Structures are given as C-alpha cells and as structure tokens.
Amino acid sequence: MNHQVHIQNPTPVWINARFLERAVTGVERVGFELISALAAHNLDANGIWSDGSRSFQFKLVAPVGKTADSPWPNIALVRAGRFRGHAWEQFDLPRLTRNDWLINLCNTGPLFKRRQLMFLHDAQPFAIPQNFSTSFGLWYRTLFKIAGHRAARVLVNSHFTKSELCTHANLDATKMDVCHLGTEHVHRVEPANDVEQKFKLPDQKFVLAVSSANPNKNFSTVLSALEQLGDTAPPCVIVGHREQKHFDQVQLDPDRVHHLGYVTDAELLALYQRALCLLFPSFYEGFGLPPLEAMAMGCPVIASCTGAMPEVCGDSVAYCNPQDPASLANAIAGVQSCTSLRASMTSAGRDRSANFTWESAGRTVLDSLSCAVREQDPTLVPQAV
C-alpha cells in the first residue's frame, strides 16, 4: 500500500535538462541517472513527491530541441527559450524558472540565481588549469566561484571534491553535500557477445585502458609501463580517442596493442568482463566512475593513488603512482602473476561497487533540496490534505 501523503501546493522544482542535447558520457551520465533515481523515488504521474511533511513537483526545462518528449514519463519536459548553450543557461533559464527552485546536475547553471542547487563534479579548472584553454578555464572558475557562492546548496561527488572546492573556490563547506555516484546502470545493459570476433581480441587475458585527448587521463604512463615490462607485458586493449604522439614516444610490439576506438556501452561491459584488469592512472579525479563500473563487472582495477580514487575504491584495487611508470608496471606484473590476487580483487571490487547506488544518490539530492528549501523559506509549513 502506498502511504504517501500529498501536500497542498507542492514546491515547484525545475531540473536543468540542457545536458539532454549531448551524448551520455561523464557528467551527462550523472545527470541522467540522478533524474532516473528521482523519477523512481515515489513520484506520482504528475512528478509530485511527498513524504508527508514536504512536497515537491519536478519538471525538466531545456532549450528548444528536436523532440518534446521527456525520457521520464512522470516528469514533464518543457522546452523553451531563445538561446542555446551557456547563453540559454544565463539568460533564458533564470527567466523561465523565475523564483522557483532549480537543480543543476552537470557543473553549469545560472550565475546569480539563489534558489538553486549546483552539482559540481571536480575542481580541475583550478587545480590543473593548464589542461584547459584560457577562455574555458576562466569561464568555469568564474562560474564555480559565483554560482557556487550564491546557490542555496552545492552537491559534490566526493569528500575530495568538497575539500578542493573549499580550497580553490573558497566555497562554504557547511552548505555542501557529498553525493557519491552509483553503478546500477551497468546492470541494465546486456554485455555484447561478439567482441572477440568483432575486434579480433587476443586469446590471452589483456589489460584494458582508456585513451583520451585529455592529458589528465595520463595515457602516456600506460604505454611507458607496458614498454618497461617488455616481453612479459600482457596484451593491451585500448578504447577511446587515439593520440598518436603517445605511441610515437614508446616502442611497443604493434601485435600486442589493440586500439578499438570508441565502443558502445554493451561492448565496454563485455571488455570489462574479459580483461585481466582495468588501468586507470589518472592524475586527478573528482570521483572516477570507470573503476567502479569495472569492479561492478568483476574486473580488477589498478588505479591512481591520488585524487578521489582512495575514497571511492578503498582497499578493493591495486594502486600506482601516476607520476611513475615503474609503479604502474609493478602493479600490472603483480596482478598478472597472481591468480589468487585477481580473485580477491574481483570479489572485493564487486562488494565495494555495491555500496554505491544511484538510489542512494537520489535520496541525497532530495535531502539537499529539502535542506535548501527550509533554509531559504523557514516559514514554509506544508499542510497535509
């Protein structure tokens, strides 16, 4: 029996759905999964959620686009405004939401709106500004500082990100809520069953690595570590963007390096299942979802010992110094040579990943919103029907 009690005049809450215009990767994945968690959290057909003492009505708002359909049947999508991109967020979005509450899940939102929640995913524009263009870095540093200060509350994906934003952007720690991410999405996709044939994968176990144009992902250290291992190195399967300059700097047997390019979610999950381990020596991560995804699929992980990785991965992975290829090479050799180690990492990884759920993250967003509404509207006392 549904014991939900509806409240008169639920508080209107808009969700910034500009990210729906983009592919579902990175922060877009977070936005999509958090809204899915909210939609599944006892919302009625009109997007109203209530626990008997508080009530919100959720709606999505996005720029004018090709389709007016909402991905979530119980949360309406409103497409409106004259602009697109950042201009839409800064000019149209404040006008469209007026004095209502707004949730921004993907780093960006109106600079000067107070009745809003901002989800900030890391402090990279401050911590590693050299990885961004001058204009991009300046805009995001300005956005994080101003919107982060003016927003009623700020959601972050880790205690590490919270600390970094307090240090670099001088945000108020007392109005920040840690919202760890989830892994259920990997279990909603059936792994592809044709990756061996399609990609001509090696017969023996391979290490899996993600190549990126982003220098923060530290792909060059992966290749240097494999070079140090020489003939004992396991085959390496690489997905993602190919940066030829990284390959030009090392001497590797081309028959032992398999670059697949971009793959589907189903193909990536199948690769996790077949890999010796995932290599993730990133210099800086606000959270780091790929290691958790790999662990959820039973894939051992070698991760960087920096950033949020220890907070997220705990004792379930092998760690390496991202500045030292020899550290990564030693970790690979250890995982490669010890069957019992791989088995224990697989078991521990599955257990660890199960602690991170989008359902829990959705509850955190609701709690943060409730706290913000109480702080901004202390006289608001919902009346039960």
N, C-alpha and C positions, 0 to 999 in steps of 0.2 A: 504494500500500500504506500502511496506517495503522501508523506506527511508535510510536504512543502506548504508553507503559509504565504499567500500573496499579500503584498503590501500596497496600499493605495499610493498612486503617483510614484512609481519606481523612478529612481535617479537615472536620467539618460546618460549613457556612456557610449561614446564613439570609439571605434578602433581604426587607426590609420592603416588602411589596406593598400597604400601605394605600392608596396612590395609585390602585390599580385601581378604587376606588369612584368616582373623579372622571373628568371629561372629559379627553381627551388634549390638553392645552394647556400651554405653559410648561414647568415642571419635570416635569410628568407625561409630557410628550413625552420628556424626557431619561431619566426612569426607564424608560419602555417601550423606548426604543431601546437603552439600555445593557444591559438584560436580554436583548433580542434579540441583541445582539452577543455577549454571554456564551454564550447558548444555541447560537449558530452557531460558537463557538470550540472545536471538537473535544470538546464534551461528549458522553458516551455516553448511552444511553437512560435511565440512572438519574441523570443530572445530574452525573456524575463527570468532572472534568477533571484531567489529569495531563500533566506534561512529562518524567516520568522521575525527577525529584528532589523533586517536590512534588505533592500531590493534594488536591483539594477536592471535596466533594459539596454542590451547591447545591440549596436548597429555598426556595420562597416561603412567606411567612406573612402572613396578612391577617385582618381581623375577619370574623366570621360574616357571610355575604352570600347573595345570591340564587342564585349558582352556585358549584359546587365545581370547575369546570373551569379548568385553567391555560391561559393563552394560548400557552404554550410546551410542546409535548408531552414534551420531555426534562427539564423542571424541574417537579417536583411542587408543587402548591399546597395548603397546609394552612390551613384557616380555623378559627380557634379564639379563645376569649376571651369575657369577659362584657361588655366595653365597646366603644365606638366612638370614632373621632376621636382627639384628643390623649390622652384617658383610656386608650384602648386601648394607645397607644404607651408611656405612662408606667407603667401597672400590668400589663397583660396581656403585652406584648411582652417585657419582661425576664424574666418568669416562664416564658414559652413557650420562649425561647431559652437560658435559664439561663447556663451557662458556655461555650456555643458562640459562634462568631463571627457577627456581624450586619453587613449592609451596608444603609445608609440612603441613598437616592439623591435625595430630594426635600426637603432642608432640615431635616426634623424626625426625631427619634428619641428614645430614652430618655436622660434627663438624666445618669444616673450609671453607665451601662454602660461598661466599659473595652474589652472585646473587641468593638469595633465600628469601622466606617468611617462617617464622616459626609460627605456631599456637600453643601457649602454654596455657593449659587449667586450670592450677592452680599452686600453689607453695607448694603443700603438701610435696614434698621431703625436703624442707627447714623448713616449719612451723611445721610439725609433723613427724620428721624423725623416731621416734620410731615405726611408723606403717609400716616401710619397712625394708627389710633385709639390712645388711650393704652394700653389693655389689650393690643392686638395687638403694638404696638411693644415694650412691656415684656416680654411673653412671649418674643418672638423674640430680643430682646437677651439675655435670661437664658439661653435655650436655646442660642444660638450660643456664649456665653461658657462655660457649664458643660459642655455636651456636647462642644463643640469642644476644650476643655482635656482632658477625660477620655478622649475617643476615642483609640484607638491611632494612627489617621491620619485626616487630613482631606483630602478631594478638593475641588478648586475648578476652576471652568471657565476661568479666565484668570489671568495673572500680575497683572493689575489687581485682581481679587478677592482674590488672595493678599495683596497689599500692603495693601488696605483692611482685611481681617480682622486682619492683624497690627497695624495702626494702631489700629483701633477696638475690637477684642475682645481684643487682646494675645495672639493665638494664636502658637504656636511655628512659625516658618517651616520649621524642619528636619523637621517631621512633616506637611508639606502637599505634596500632589502636584497639579500642574496637569494637568487633563484637558479639553482642548479638545473641543467638541462636533462633531457630524457633519452631513452633508447627504444621505446616501443615501436617506432617507425620501421626499424629493420625487420621486425617480425611480421609486418603487414605486407611485405614484398616477397614473392617466391623467388629464391635464387635461380639464376639461369642454369640450365643443364647442358648447355652446348659450348661452354667457354673453352674447353680443351680443344675441340675441333675448330672453333671459330678463330681462336688466337694462336693455335699451334703451340700450346703451353709445353714446357719441358716435362719430361716424365718424372723427374725427381722434385722434391719439395723446393720451393722457391721463396725468397724474401720478397715482400710486396712493398713498393714505395710509391709515393705520390709526388710527381714533378709539378713545379709551379713556376710561373714567371715572378712570383713574389719571393724576393731573396730571404724573407723571414722564414720560409719553409725549409731552408738550409739543405737543398737537394745536393749541392756540391759535396757536402760531407758524406752523404750516402755513397756517392761514386768513389770518393777518396778512400773510404773504409773498405769497399769491395776491392779496390786496387791493392790495398795493403794485404788483404787476405790471399791474393794471388790465386793459385790453382785450387786452393781449398775453399774459395768463396762459393757459396751456393748460387744458383741462377737467380737473376733479379728480374722481376716483372714490374714494369713501371707504367702507371696510368697518369693521365693528365697532360698538361702542356709540356712540350719538348723545348728546352733551352739548349741549343746545340753547343753554346760556349762551355757548358759544364762538361759535356762529353769530350770536347777538344782538349780539356785540361788534364785528362787521365788516359791511361792505356788499359783498356778492358777488352777481353775477348768478345767480339760482337755476337758470337753464337750463344753467349751466356747472359746477354742483356736483351730483354724483350720489351720494347716500348709499344704499348697498345693504344696510346692516345686517350681520348675521352671515352668512357664506358657508361653504360646505364646503371641505375641503382641495382637492378637484378644481377647484372654482370659483376659489379663490385662486391656484392654479398657472396657470390659464388667464389670469387677470388679470395676473399677473407677465409672462406671455409677450406680452401685448398693450400693456403700459404703456410710456410714454416713460421713466419711471423710478419708483423707489420713494422716497418721502420718509420719513426716519427720524431726526428731530431730537431724539431722546430726551435728557433731561438726564443720565441715569445708567443705565448698563447693565453688569451683571457679565460678560455675553458679547454678547448681541444676535444671536439666531438668525435673525430675519426677513431682515436684509440678506444673510446667507449663502444663505438659501433663494432669495431673489430672484436673486442672482448665479448660482446654480446653474441657474436657469431662463432665463438670458440677459437679465435685466432690470438696466439700470444703476441705481445707488443713490446717493442723496445722504444722507449720514449725519452725525450729530453728531461733532464733533471731540473729544468728552470721553469719559470712562469707558474701557471696553474696546474701543470702536469702532476706534481706530487699530491696536490689537493684532490684532483679528480681520480687519479689512478691508484693512489695508495700503495700498498705492498703487492699489487697484483701484476706488475710489469717489471721488466728489467730497465734500468736507467743508464743513460750515457751523458757525457759532457758534450753538448752540441758544438763546442769550440774545438774539440779534439777528435779527429777521425779515428785515432787508435782506440779511443774509448768505445766508440761505436763498433769498431772491428772486433774488439774483445767480447763485447756483448753478443754480437752475431755468432761468433765462434762458440760461446758458451751455450747458447740456445740450440745451435746446430748439433752440438756433440752430445747433448744430454737429453735423452728421451724422457726421463722422469721429471726434469726441469720443465720441459714443454708441457707435460701432462699437468703438473701442479699449476703452471701459469694459466693454462686453459681453464681449469676448474676455478681458480681464484678470480680470473677475469670474468667468467660468467656470473659468479656471485657478486662481484663488485659492480658490474654493469646493472644488475637487477635492482640496485639501490637508487638508481637514477631514473625517474619516471616523469613523463610529461603530465601525468595526472597530478603528481605532487607539485610540479611546476605551476600548473594551472591554479591550484589552491593558493600557492604563494602570490600569484598575480591578484587573485580575489582578495586575499588578506591585505595586500599592499594598497589596493584600491579602497577597501573599507577603511583602512587607517587614514588614508589621504582625505576621504570624504569627512570623517569625524574631525580631523584637524582643521579642515577648511570650513566646515559647516557644523560647529559644535552645538548649535541649537536645533539641528535637524533631528527630529524624533519620529521615525516611521510609525504609522498607526496600522495595526493589523485589521484585516477585514473581519 
